[in-house]
Amino acid sequence: MATTRRRYLQYTGGIAIPTSLAGCVGTVPDDGPDNATNGGTETRPTGTGGPGVTLSATDDDPDLPIQPAVAVVREAATTDHPPRLRTTLTNTSDTAVSVGEGRAVHFEYVTADGGLLTLLPPAGDDGYPAEADCWRLTEGIATTDEYRTIEIAGGGSSSRPVDLYATTEADGCLPVGEHRFETTISLTGDDAEADDSATWGFSIVGE
């Protein structure tokens, strides 16, 4: 059951990672604090826009007992950090529900349509291979194919931060314009049925 309708929101304005890296799904293209802040230095070169990222659209809630949500918690790219989003899955039922794939449902390692932006979990001390003060990856991020699940208690939620990077296919640092991210949320476990899944996504605007 795919979800295609979107809710549009008003907006204004304009280290190598080893191949055994745990917590990854798919591959980022190889070719080509959580509070919002406006401080810091712009990381985009002249002509590619400012450092702001705004949520512009979200799909309607899927026909599942899981309600996804996304918020921009750090809209500005600075010399110290990239923009950051936070994704949340809320179990609207009274019983525990398992969902998968455990990283993709939180948009970790999910690349936007068009391949210019990707969302990654916060980097460790070594960081990701990215251009200094630019947040454009200099090489692809190797990922594993394991399938993980998350169990969410009845009435509970699961939330994770994800940071925004430009892929190696981007011409500049963080490209401007609208970019859509989409993933599949699937219920797992013995009681899950084959059609207990839905696509859900959102769009952001880089300004």
PyMOL CGO cylinders between C-alpha atoms (Angstrom):
from pymol import cmd
from pymol.cgo import CYLINDER

trace = [
    CYLINDER, 0.00, 0.00, 0.00, 1.87, 3.01, -1.27, 0.3, 1, 1, 1, 1, 1, 1,
    CYLINDER, 1.87, 3.01, -1.27, 1.31, 6.49, 0.01, 0.3, 1, 1, 1, 1, 1, 1,
    CYLINDER, 1.31, 6.49, 0.01, 1.52, 9.13, -2.69, 0.3, 1, 1, 1, 1, 1, 1,
    CYLINDER, 1.52, 9.13, -2.69, -0.39, 12.14, -1.34, 0.3, 1, 1, 1, 1, 1, 1,
    CYLINDER, -0.39, 12.14, -1.34, 1.70, 14.87, 0.25, 0.3, 1, 1, 1, 1, 1, 1,
    CYLINDER, 1.70, 14.87, 0.25, 1.10, 17.55, 2.82, 0.3, 1, 1, 1, 1, 1, 1,
    CYLINDER, 1.10, 17.55, 2.82, 2.68, 20.81, 1.69, 0.3, 1, 1, 1, 1, 1, 1,
    CYLINDER, 2.68, 20.81, 1.69, 4.14, 23.12, 4.30, 0.3, 1, 1, 1, 1, 1, 1,
    CYLINDER, 4.14, 23.12, 4.30, 4.72, 26.83, 3.99, 0.3, 1, 1, 1, 1, 1, 1,
    CYLINDER, 4.72, 26.83, 3.99, 8.33, 27.90, 3.75, 0.3, 1, 1, 1, 1, 1, 1,
    CYLINDER, 8.33, 27.90, 3.75, 10.09, 31.20, 3.23, 0.3, 1, 1, 1, 1, 1, 1,
    CYLINDER, 10.09, 31.20, 3.23, 13.22, 32.29, 1.48, 0.3, 1, 1, 1, 1, 1, 1,
    CYLINDER, 13.22, 32.29, 1.48, 14.38, 32.06, -1.63, 0.3, 1, 1, 1, 1, 1, 1,
    CYLINDER, 14.38, 32.06, -1.63, 38.20, 9.09, 7.41, 0.3, 1, 1, 1, 1, 1, 1,
    CYLINDER, 38.20, 9.09, 7.41, 37.31, 6.57, 5.15, 0.3, 1, 1, 1, 1, 1, 1,
    CYLINDER, 37.31, 6.57, 5.15, 34.37, 4.47, 6.26, 0.3, 1, 1, 1, 1, 1, 1,
    CYLINDER, 34.37, 4.47, 6.26, 35.18, 0.72, 6.23, 0.3, 1, 1, 1, 1, 1, 1,
    CYLINDER, 35.18, 0.72, 6.23, 32.99, -1.63, 4.20, 0.3, 1, 1, 1, 1, 1, 1,
    CYLINDER, 32.99, -1.63, 4.20, 32.06, -3.39, 7.42, 0.3, 1, 1, 1, 1, 1, 1,
    CYLINDER, 32.06, -3.39, 7.42, 30.42, -0.23, 8.75, 0.3, 1, 1, 1, 1, 1, 1,
    CYLINDER, 30.42, -0.23, 8.75, 27.48, -1.32, 10.86, 0.3, 1, 1, 1, 1, 1, 1,
    CYLINDER, 27.48, -1.32, 10.86, 24.08, 0.26, 10.38, 0.3, 1, 1, 1, 1, 1, 1,
    CYLINDER, 24.08, 0.26, 10.38, 23.93, 0.85, 6.63, 0.3, 1, 1, 1, 1, 1, 1,
    CYLINDER, 23.93, 0.85, 6.63, 21.63, -0.03, 3.75, 0.3, 1, 1, 1, 1, 1, 1,
    CYLINDER, 21.63, -0.03, 3.75, 22.36, 0.42, 0.05, 0.3, 1, 1, 1, 1, 1, 1,
    CYLINDER, 22.36, 0.42, 0.05, 25.14, 2.60, -1.31, 0.3, 1, 1, 1, 1, 1, 1,
    CYLINDER, 25.14, 2.60, -1.31, 25.55, 6.34, -1.51, 0.3, 1, 1, 1, 1, 1, 1,
    CYLINDER, 25.55, 6.34, -1.51, 26.36, 7.19, -5.18, 0.3, 1, 1, 1, 1, 1, 1,
    CYLINDER, 26.36, 7.19, -5.18, 30.09, 7.04, -5.87, 0.3, 1, 1, 1, 1, 1, 1,
    CYLINDER, 30.09, 7.04, -5.87, 30.16, 8.61, -9.34, 0.3, 1, 1, 1, 1, 1, 1,
    CYLINDER, 30.16, 8.61, -9.34, 30.02, 11.73, -9.91, 0.3, 1, 1, 1, 1, 1, 1,
    CYLINDER, 30.02, 11.73, -9.91, 23.41, 19.94, 19.25, 0.3, 1, 1, 1, 1, 1, 1,
    CYLINDER, 23.41, 19.94, 19.25, 19.83, 19.23, 17.82, 0.3, 1, 1, 1, 1, 1, 1,
    CYLINDER, 19.83, 19.23, 17.82, 18.51, 22.78, 18.25, 0.3, 1, 1, 1, 1, 1, 1,
    CYLINDER, 18.51, 22.78, 18.25, 18.03, 24.88, 15.13, 0.3, 1, 1, 1, 1, 1, 1,
    CYLINDER, 18.03, 24.88, 15.13, 20.67, 27.52, 14.58, 0.3, 1, 1, 1, 1, 1, 1,
    CYLINDER, 20.67, 27.52, 14.58, 21.48, 30.20, 12.04, 0.3, 1, 1, 1, 1, 1, 1,
    CYLINDER, 21.48, 30.20, 12.04, 25.00, 30.76, 13.25, 0.3, 1, 1, 1, 1, 1, 1,
    CYLINDER, 25.00, 30.76, 13.25, 28.26, 29.78, 11.63, 0.3, 1, 1, 1, 1, 1, 1,
    CYLINDER, 28.26, 29.78, 11.63, 29.80, 30.23, 8.22, 0.3, 1, 1, 1, 1, 1, 1,
    CYLINDER, 29.80, 30.23, 8.22, 28.03, 29.36, 4.98, 0.3, 1, 1, 1, 1, 1, 1,
    CYLINDER, 28.03, 29.36, 4.98, 29.46, 26.23, 3.39, 0.3, 1, 1, 1, 1, 1, 1,
    CYLINDER, 29.46, 26.23, 3.39, 28.15, 26.71, -0.13, 0.3, 1, 1, 1, 1, 1, 1,
    CYLINDER, 28.15, 26.71, -0.13, 30.20, 28.49, -2.79, 0.3, 1, 1, 1, 1, 1, 1,
    CYLINDER, 30.20, 28.49, -2.79, 28.89, 31.57, -4.58, 0.3, 1, 1, 1, 1, 1, 1,
    CYLINDER, 28.89, 31.57, -4.58, 25.99, 30.67, -6.83, 0.3, 1, 1, 1, 1, 1, 1,
    CYLINDER, 25.99, 30.67, -6.83, 24.76, 27.65, -4.90, 0.3, 1, 1, 1, 1, 1, 1,
    CYLINDER, 24.76, 27.65, -4.90, 22.72, 29.50, -2.29, 0.3, 1, 1, 1, 1, 1, 1,
    CYLINDER, 22.72, 29.50, -2.29, 22.73, 29.97, 1.44, 0.3, 1, 1, 1, 1, 1, 1,
    CYLINDER, 22.73, 29.97, 1.44, 22.99, 27.43, 4.25, 0.3, 1, 1, 1, 1, 1, 1,
    CYLINDER, 22.99, 27.43, 4.25, 19.29, 27.09, 5.13, 0.3, 1, 1, 1, 1, 1, 1,
    CYLINDER, 19.29, 27.09, 5.13, 17.33, 23.84, 4.78, 0.3, 1, 1, 1, 1, 1, 1,
    CYLINDER, 17.33, 23.84, 4.78, 13.53, 23.89, 5.08, 0.3, 1, 1, 1, 1, 1, 1,
    CYLINDER, 13.53, 23.89, 5.08, 10.98, 21.08, 5.14, 0.3, 1, 1, 1, 1, 1, 1,
    CYLINDER, 10.98, 21.08, 5.14, 8.60, 21.76, 2.23, 0.3, 1, 1, 1, 1, 1, 1,
    CYLINDER, 8.60, 21.76, 2.23, 6.33, 18.69, 1.99, 0.3, 1, 1, 1, 1, 1, 1,
    CYLINDER, 6.33, 18.69, 1.99, 5.52, 15.43, 3.75, 0.3, 1, 1, 1, 1, 1, 1,
    CYLINDER, 5.52, 15.43, 3.75, 3.41, 12.52, 2.58, 0.3, 1, 1, 1, 1, 1, 1,
    CYLINDER, 3.41, 12.52, 2.58, 0.17, 11.67, 4.34, 0.3, 1, 1, 1, 1, 1, 1,
    CYLINDER, 0.17, 11.67, 4.34, 0.39, 9.10, 7.12, 0.3, 1, 1, 1, 1, 1, 1,
    CYLINDER, 0.39, 9.10, 7.12, 0.57, 5.54, 5.74, 0.3, 1, 1, 1, 1, 1, 1,
    CYLINDER, 0.57, 5.54, 5.74, -2.21, 3.02, 6.39, 0.3, 1, 1, 1, 1, 1, 1,
    CYLINDER, -2.21, 3.02, 6.39, -0.16, 1.34, 9.08, 0.3, 1, 1, 1, 1, 1, 1,
    CYLINDER, -0.16, 1.34, 9.08, -0.06, 1.45, 12.91, 0.3, 1, 1, 1, 1, 1, 1,
    CYLINDER, -0.06, 1.45, 12.91, 3.21, 3.35, 12.45, 0.3, 1, 1, 1, 1, 1, 1,
    CYLINDER, 3.21, 3.35, 12.45, 3.11, 7.12, 12.01, 0.3, 1, 1, 1, 1, 1, 1,
    CYLINDER, 3.11, 7.12, 12.01, 6.32, 8.61, 10.57, 0.3, 1, 1, 1, 1, 1, 1,
    CYLINDER, 6.32, 8.61, 10.57, 7.39, 12.23, 11.04, 0.3, 1, 1, 1, 1, 1, 1,
    CYLINDER, 7.39, 12.23, 11.04, 10.38, 14.40, 10.22, 0.3, 1, 1, 1, 1, 1, 1,
    CYLINDER, 10.38, 14.40, 10.22, 11.61, 17.75, 11.49, 0.3, 1, 1, 1, 1, 1, 1,
    CYLINDER, 11.61, 17.75, 11.49, 14.53, 20.07, 10.76, 0.3, 1, 1, 1, 1, 1, 1,
    CYLINDER, 14.53, 20.07, 10.76, 16.39, 20.52, 14.02, 0.3, 1, 1, 1, 1, 1, 1,
    CYLINDER, 16.39, 20.52, 14.02, 19.52, 22.22, 12.65, 0.3, 1, 1, 1, 1, 1, 1,
    CYLINDER, 19.52, 22.22, 12.65, 18.79, 24.09, 9.44, 0.3, 1, 1, 1, 1, 1, 1,
    CYLINDER, 18.79, 24.09, 9.44, 22.15, 25.76, 8.95, 0.3, 1, 1, 1, 1, 1, 1,
    CYLINDER, 22.15, 25.76, 8.95, 25.31, 24.27, 7.51, 0.3, 1, 1, 1, 1, 1, 1,
    CYLINDER, 25.31, 24.27, 7.51, 28.35, 25.72, 9.25, 0.3, 1, 1, 1, 1, 1, 1,
    CYLINDER, 28.35, 25.72, 9.25, 32.07, 25.00, 9.28, 0.3, 1, 1, 1, 1, 1, 1,
    CYLINDER, 32.07, 25.00, 9.28, 31.42, 22.73, 12.26, 0.3, 1, 1, 1, 1, 1, 1,
    CYLINDER, 31.42, 22.73, 12.26, 28.47, 20.64, 11.13, 0.3, 1, 1, 1, 1, 1, 1,
    CYLINDER, 28.47, 20.64, 11.13, 26.04, 19.91, 8.29, 0.3, 1, 1, 1, 1, 1, 1,
    CYLINDER, 26.04, 19.91, 8.29, 22.28, 20.48, 8.53, 0.3, 1, 1, 1, 1, 1, 1,
    CYLINDER, 22.28, 20.48, 8.53, 20.42, 17.93, 10.64, 0.3, 1, 1, 1, 1, 1, 1,
    CYLINDER, 20.42, 17.93, 10.64, 16.97, 16.39, 10.51, 0.3, 1, 1, 1, 1, 1, 1,
    CYLINDER, 16.97, 16.39, 10.51, 15.26, 14.12, 13.01, 0.3, 1, 1, 1, 1, 1, 1,
    CYLINDER, 15.26, 14.12, 13.01, 12.97, 11.27, 11.97, 0.3, 1, 1, 1, 1, 1, 1,
    CYLINDER, 12.97, 11.27, 11.97, 10.43, 9.72, 14.33, 0.3, 1, 1, 1, 1, 1, 1,
    CYLINDER, 10.43, 9.72, 14.33, 8.26, 6.61, 14.11, 0.3, 1, 1, 1, 1, 1, 1,
    CYLINDER, 8.26, 6.61, 14.11, 5.30, 6.45, 16.49, 0.3, 1, 1, 1, 1, 1, 1,
    CYLINDER, 5.30, 6.45, 16.49, 3.38, 3.26, 17.21, 0.3, 1, 1, 1, 1, 1, 1,
    CYLINDER, 3.38, 3.26, 17.21, -0.28, 4.27, 17.32, 0.3, 1, 1, 1, 1, 1, 1,
    CYLINDER, -0.28, 4.27, 17.32, -1.44, 0.81, 18.44, 0.3, 1, 1, 1, 1, 1, 1,
    CYLINDER, -1.44, 0.81, 18.44, -1.61, -0.67, 21.93, 0.3, 1, 1, 1, 1, 1, 1,
    CYLINDER, -1.61, -0.67, 21.93, 0.77, -3.54, 21.15, 0.3, 1, 1, 1, 1, 1, 1,
    CYLINDER, 0.77, -3.54, 21.15, 4.44, -3.69, 20.20, 0.3, 1, 1, 1, 1, 1, 1,
    CYLINDER, 4.44, -3.69, 20.20, 5.20, -3.50, 16.48, 0.3, 1, 1, 1, 1, 1, 1,
    CYLINDER, 5.20, -3.50, 16.48, 8.40, -4.46, 14.65, 0.3, 1, 1, 1, 1, 1, 1,
    CYLINDER, 8.40, -4.46, 14.65, 9.38, -2.47, 11.55, 0.3, 1, 1, 1, 1, 1, 1,
    CYLINDER, 9.38, -2.47, 11.55, 12.13, -2.73, 9.00, 0.3, 1, 1, 1, 1, 1, 1,
    CYLINDER, 12.13, -2.73, 9.00, 14.48, -2.08, 7.52, 0.3, 1, 1, 1, 1, 1, 1,
    CYLINDER, 14.48, -2.08, 7.52, 15.71, -0.58, 10.77, 0.3, 1, 1, 1, 1, 1, 1,
    CYLINDER, 15.71, -0.58, 10.77, 18.01, 2.03, 9.25, 0.3, 1, 1, 1, 1, 1, 1,
    CYLINDER, 18.01, 2.03, 9.25, 16.09, 2.87, 6.10, 0.3, 1, 1, 1, 1, 1, 1,
    CYLINDER, 16.09, 2.87, 6.10, 12.87, 3.58, 8.01, 0.3, 1, 1, 1, 1, 1, 1,
    CYLINDER, 12.87, 3.58, 8.01, 14.79, 6.40, 9.73, 0.3, 1, 1, 1, 1, 1, 1,
    CYLINDER, 14.79, 6.40, 9.73, 16.22, 7.54, 6.36, 0.3, 1, 1, 1, 1, 1, 1,
    CYLINDER, 16.22, 7.54, 6.36, 19.77, 6.59, 7.29, 0.3, 1, 1, 1, 1, 1, 1,
    CYLINDER, 19.77, 6.59, 7.29, 21.80, 6.13, 4.08, 0.3, 1, 1, 1, 1, 1, 1,
    CYLINDER, 21.80, 6.13, 4.08, 18.81, 7.15, 1.95, 0.3, 1, 1, 1, 1, 1, 1,
    CYLINDER, 18.81, 7.15, 1.95, 19.64, 9.30, -1.09, 0.3, 1, 1, 1, 1, 1, 1,
    CYLINDER, 19.64, 9.30, -1.09, 17.26, 11.88, -2.54, 0.3, 1, 1, 1, 1, 1, 1,
    CYLINDER, 17.26, 11.88, -2.54, 15.67, 11.52, -5.95, 0.3, 1, 1, 1, 1, 1, 1,
    CYLINDER, 15.67, 11.52, -5.95, 18.21, 12.90, -8.38, 0.3, 1, 1, 1, 1, 1, 1,
    CYLINDER, 18.21, 12.90, -8.38, 21.13, 11.59, -6.34, 0.3, 1, 1, 1, 1, 1, 1,
    CYLINDER, 21.13, 11.59, -6.34, 22.56, 14.92, -5.14, 0.3, 1, 1, 1, 1, 1, 1,
    CYLINDER, 22.56, 14.92, -5.14, 21.86, 14.72, -1.40, 0.3, 1, 1, 1, 1, 1, 1,
    CYLINDER, 21.86, 14.72, -1.40, 22.01, 11.88, 1.11, 0.3, 1, 1, 1, 1, 1, 1,
    CYLINDER, 22.01, 11.88, 1.11, 21.14, 11.46, 4.78, 0.3, 1, 1, 1, 1, 1, 1,
    CYLINDER, 21.14, 11.46, 4.78, 23.67, 9.82, 7.09, 0.3, 1, 1, 1, 1, 1, 1,
    CYLINDER, 23.67, 9.82, 7.09, 23.69, 9.08, 10.81, 0.3, 1, 1, 1, 1, 1, 1,
    CYLINDER, 23.69, 9.08, 10.81, 25.89, 11.47, 12.79, 0.3, 1, 1, 1, 1, 1, 1,
    CYLINDER, 25.89, 11.47, 12.79, 29.55, 10.76, 12.10, 0.3, 1, 1, 1, 1, 1, 1,
    CYLINDER, 29.55, 10.76, 12.10, 31.89, 9.51, 14.76, 0.3, 1, 1, 1, 1, 1, 1,
    CYLINDER, 31.89, 9.51, 14.76, 35.21, 11.09, 15.70, 0.3, 1, 1, 1, 1, 1, 1,
    CYLINDER, 35.21, 11.09, 15.70, 36.75, 10.20, 12.33, 0.3, 1, 1, 1, 1, 1, 1,
    CYLINDER, 36.75, 10.20, 12.33, 33.90, 11.79, 10.37, 0.3, 1, 1, 1, 1, 1, 1,
    CYLINDER, 33.90, 11.79, 10.37, 32.91, 11.00, 6.80, 0.3, 1, 1, 1, 1, 1, 1,
    CYLINDER, 32.91, 11.00, 6.80, 35.12, 11.56, 3.72, 0.3, 1, 1, 1, 1, 1, 1,
    CYLINDER, 35.12, 11.56, 3.72, 33.83, 15.03, 2.86, 0.3, 1, 1, 1, 1, 1, 1,
    CYLINDER, 33.83, 15.03, 2.86, 35.31, 18.29, 1.64, 0.3, 1, 1, 1, 1, 1, 1,
    CYLINDER, 35.31, 18.29, 1.64, 36.30, 20.58, 4.49, 0.3, 1, 1, 1, 1, 1, 1,
    CYLINDER, 36.30, 20.58, 4.49, 33.59, 23.11, 5.41, 0.3, 1, 1, 1, 1, 1, 1,
    CYLINDER, 33.59, 23.11, 5.41, 31.54, 21.95, 2.43, 0.3, 1, 1, 1, 1, 1, 1,
    CYLINDER, 31.54, 21.95, 2.43, 29.74, 18.70, 3.44, 0.3, 1, 1, 1, 1, 1, 1,
    CYLINDER, 29.74, 18.70, 3.44, 30.14, 17.22, -0.03, 0.3, 1, 1, 1, 1, 1, 1,
    CYLINDER, 30.14, 17.22, -0.03, 31.32, 13.61, 0.06, 0.3, 1, 1, 1, 1, 1, 1,
    CYLINDER, 31.32, 13.61, 0.06, 34.59, 12.94, -1.71, 0.3, 1, 1, 1, 1, 1, 1,
    CYLINDER, 34.59, 12.94, -1.71, 33.92, 9.22, -2.08, 0.3, 1, 1, 1, 1, 1, 1,
    CYLINDER, 33.92, 9.22, -2.08, 31.06, 6.79, -1.78, 0.3, 1, 1, 1, 1, 1, 1,
    CYLINDER, 31.06, 6.79, -1.78, 30.08, 5.30, 1.56, 0.3, 1, 1, 1, 1, 1, 1,
    CYLINDER, 30.08, 5.30, 1.56, 30.26, 1.51, 1.59, 0.3, 1, 1, 1, 1, 1, 1,
    CYLINDER, 30.26, 1.51, 1.59, 27.24, -0.12, 3.20, 0.3, 1, 1, 1, 1, 1, 1,
    CYLINDER, 27.24, -0.12, 3.20, 26.09, -3.56, 4.27, 0.3, 1, 1, 1, 1, 1, 1,
    CYLINDER, 26.09, -3.56, 4.27, 23.01, -5.42, 3.08, 0.3, 1, 1, 1, 1, 1, 1,
    CYLINDER, 23.01, -5.42, 3.08, 21.87, -6.83, 6.40, 0.3, 1, 1, 1, 1, 1, 1,
    CYLINDER, 21.87, -6.83, 6.40, 18.20, -6.40, 7.29, 0.3, 1, 1, 1, 1, 1, 1,
    CYLINDER, 18.20, -6.40, 7.29, 17.57, -4.91, 10.70, 0.3, 1, 1, 1, 1, 1, 1,
    CYLINDER, 17.57, -4.91, 10.70, 14.31, -4.41, 12.56, 0.3, 1, 1, 1, 1, 1, 1,
    CYLINDER, 14.31, -4.41, 12.56, 13.14, -2.05, 15.29, 0.3, 1, 1, 1, 1, 1, 1,
    CYLINDER, 13.14, -2.05, 15.29, 10.56, -3.01, 17.90, 0.3, 1, 1, 1, 1, 1, 1,
    CYLINDER, 10.56, -3.01, 17.90, 8.42, -0.09, 19.08, 0.3, 1, 1, 1, 1, 1, 1,
    CYLINDER, 8.42, -0.09, 19.08, 6.29, -0.58, 22.17, 0.3, 1, 1, 1, 1, 1, 1,
    CYLINDER, 6.29, -0.58, 22.17, 2.58, 0.17, 22.04, 0.3, 1, 1, 1, 1, 1, 1,
    CYLINDER, 2.58, 0.17, 22.04, 2.15, 3.93, 22.16, 0.3, 1, 1, 1, 1, 1, 1,
    CYLINDER, 2.15, 3.93, 22.16, 5.92, 4.37, 22.01, 0.3, 1, 1, 1, 1, 1, 1,
    CYLINDER, 5.92, 4.37, 22.01, 8.22, 5.91, 19.44, 0.3, 1, 1, 1, 1, 1, 1,
    CYLINDER, 8.22, 5.91, 19.44, 11.67, 5.61, 17.89, 0.3, 1, 1, 1, 1, 1, 1,
    CYLINDER, 11.67, 5.61, 17.89, 13.63, 8.72, 16.94, 0.3, 1, 1, 1, 1, 1, 1,
    CYLINDER, 13.63, 8.72, 16.94, 17.02, 9.30, 15.30, 0.3, 1, 1, 1, 1, 1, 1,
    CYLINDER, 17.02, 9.30, 15.30, 19.02, 12.25, 13.95, 0.3, 1, 1, 1, 1, 1, 1,
    CYLINDER, 19.02, 12.25, 13.95, 20.28, 12.20, 10.37, 0.3, 1, 1, 1, 1, 1, 1,
    CYLINDER, 20.28, 12.20, 10.37, 22.74, 14.66, 8.83, 0.3, 1, 1, 1, 1, 1, 1,
    CYLINDER, 22.74, 14.66, 8.83, 22.54, 16.06, 5.31, 0.3, 1, 1, 1, 1, 1, 1,
    CYLINDER, 22.54, 16.06, 5.31, 25.46, 15.67, 2.91, 0.3, 1, 1, 1, 1, 1, 1,
    CYLINDER, 25.46, 15.67, 2.91, 25.93, 16.32, -0.78, 0.3, 1, 1, 1, 1, 1, 1,
    CYLINDER, 25.93, 16.32, -0.78, 26.94, 13.23, -2.75, 0.3, 1, 1, 1, 1, 1, 1,
    CYLINDER, 26.94, 13.23, -2.75, 29.89, 12.97, -5.10, 0.3, 1, 1, 1, 1, 1, 1,
    CYLINDER, 29.89, 12.97, -5.10, 27.47, 13.68, -7.98, 0.3, 1, 1, 1, 1, 1, 1,
    CYLINDER, 27.47, 13.68, -7.98, 26.77, 17.23, -6.77, 0.3, 1, 1, 1, 1, 1, 1,
    CYLINDER, 26.77, 17.23, -6.77, 28.59, 20.06, -8.52, 0.3, 1, 1, 1, 1, 1, 1,
    CYLINDER, 28.59, 20.06, -8.52, 28.75, 22.33, -5.50, 0.3, 1, 1, 1, 1, 1, 1,
    CYLINDER, 28.75, 22.33, -5.50, 28.56, 21.85, -1.76, 0.3, 1, 1, 1, 1, 1, 1,
    CYLINDER, 28.56, 21.85, -1.76, 24.93, 21.60, -0.65, 0.3, 1, 1, 1, 1, 1, 1,
    CYLINDER, 24.93, 21.60, -0.65, 22.80, 22.09, -3.80, 0.3, 1, 1, 1, 1, 1, 1,
    CYLINDER, 22.80, 22.09, -3.80, 19.80, 24.40, -3.69, 0.3, 1, 1, 1, 1, 1, 1,
    CYLINDER, 19.80, 24.40, -3.69, 16.30, 23.53, -4.85, 0.3, 1, 1, 1, 1, 1, 1,
    CYLINDER, 16.30, 23.53, -4.85, 13.78, 20.92, -3.76, 0.3, 1, 1, 1, 1, 1, 1,
    CYLINDER, 13.78, 20.92, -3.76, 14.89, 17.37, -3.05, 0.3, 1, 1, 1, 1, 1, 1,
    CYLINDER, 14.89, 17.37, -3.05, 12.61, 14.43, -2.21, 0.3, 1, 1, 1, 1, 1, 1,
    CYLINDER, 12.61, 14.43, -2.21, 13.54, 11.55, 0.07, 0.3, 1, 1, 1, 1, 1, 1,
    CYLINDER, 13.54, 11.55, 0.07, 11.46, 8.35, 0.13, 0.3, 1, 1, 1, 1, 1, 1,
    CYLINDER, 11.46, 8.35, 0.13, 11.68, 5.02, 1.90, 0.3, 1, 1, 1, 1, 1, 1,
    CYLINDER, 11.68, 5.02, 1.90, 9.62, 1.89, 2.58, 0.3, 1, 1, 1, 1, 1, 1,
    CYLINDER, 9.62, 1.89, 2.58, 8.23, 1.10, 6.02, 0.3, 1, 1, 1, 1, 1, 1,
    CYLINDER, 8.23, 1.10, 6.02, 7.42, -2.58, 6.51, 0.3, 1, 1, 1, 1, 1, 1,
    CYLINDER, 7.42, -2.58, 6.51, 5.89, -4.41, 9.43, 0.3, 1, 1, 1, 1, 1, 1,
    CYLINDER, 5.89, -4.41, 9.43, 7.84, -7.54, 10.30, 0.3, 1, 1, 1, 1, 1, 1,
    CYLINDER, 7.84, -7.54, 10.30, 7.32, -10.59, 12.50, 0.3, 1, 1, 1, 1, 1, 1,
    CYLINDER, 7.32, -10.59, 12.50, 5.12, -13.66, 12.44, 0.3, 1, 1, 1, 1, 1, 1,
    CYLINDER, 5.12, -13.66, 12.44, 1.88, -11.68, 12.40, 0.3, 1, 1, 1, 1, 1, 1,
    CYLINDER, 1.88, -11.68, 12.40, 2.87, -9.35, 9.57, 0.3, 1, 1, 1, 1, 1, 1,
    CYLINDER, 2.87, -9.35, 9.57, 1.19, -9.81, 6.20, 0.3, 1, 1, 1, 1, 1, 1,
    CYLINDER, 1.19, -9.81, 6.20, 2.77, -9.39, 2.80, 0.3, 1, 1, 1, 1, 1, 1,
    CYLINDER, 2.77, -9.39, 2.80, 1.04, -6.05, 2.19, 0.3, 1, 1, 1, 1, 1, 1,
    CYLINDER, 1.04, -6.05, 2.19, 1.90, -4.56, 5.58, 0.3, 1, 1, 1, 1, 1, 1,
    CYLINDER, 1.90, -4.56, 5.58, 4.22, -1.99, 4.05, 0.3, 1, 1, 1, 1, 1, 1,
    CYLINDER, 4.22, -1.99, 4.05, 4.02, 1.49, 2.61, 0.3, 1, 1, 1, 1, 1, 1,
    CYLINDER, 4.02, 1.49, 2.61, 6.27, 4.05, 0.99, 0.3, 1, 1, 1, 1, 1, 1,
    CYLINDER, 6.27, 4.05, 0.99, 6.59, 7.38, 2.78, 0.3, 1, 1, 1, 1, 1, 1,
    CYLINDER, 6.59, 7.38, 2.78, 8.66, 10.43, 2.11, 0.3, 1, 1, 1, 1, 1, 1,
    CYLINDER, 8.66, 10.43, 2.11, 9.23, 14.13, 2.38, 0.3, 1, 1, 1, 1, 1, 1,
    CYLINDER, 9.23, 14.13, 2.38, 10.86, 17.00, 0.50, 0.3, 1, 1, 1, 1, 1, 1,
    CYLINDER, 10.86, 17.00, 0.50, 13.29, 19.64, 1.66, 0.3, 1, 1, 1, 1, 1, 1,
    CYLINDER, 13.29, 19.64, 1.66, 14.32, 22.90, 0.06, 0.3, 1, 1, 1, 1, 1, 1,
    CYLINDER, 14.32, 22.90, 0.06, 17.89, 24.13, 0.14, 0.3, 1, 1, 1, 1, 1, 1,
    CYLINDER, 17.89, 24.13, 0.14, 18.08, 27.92, 0.06, 0.3, 1, 1, 1, 1, 1, 1,
]
cmd.load_cgo(trace, "trace")
